[in-house]
Amino acid sequence: MMIADKIIILKEGEIYAQGKADSIMNSCILKEVYGLQAQVCRFAGFSKPVIVPLEMG
């Protein structure tokens, strides 16, 4: 099931990044925008990236 063809990431009410999730979603963006330390992984059988938090706070 696909929910969206493209995503928009907002930071402080402004567009920070936009495009296909697999091309813009990365650990640097997650850290800078959301303060989330995570790894963006790609697994066989999944068409979209999977976000794995590295620390829980």
Secondary structure by P-SEA (a helix, b strand, c coil): cccccbbbbbccccccccccccccccaaaaaaacccbbbbbbcccccbbbbbbcccc
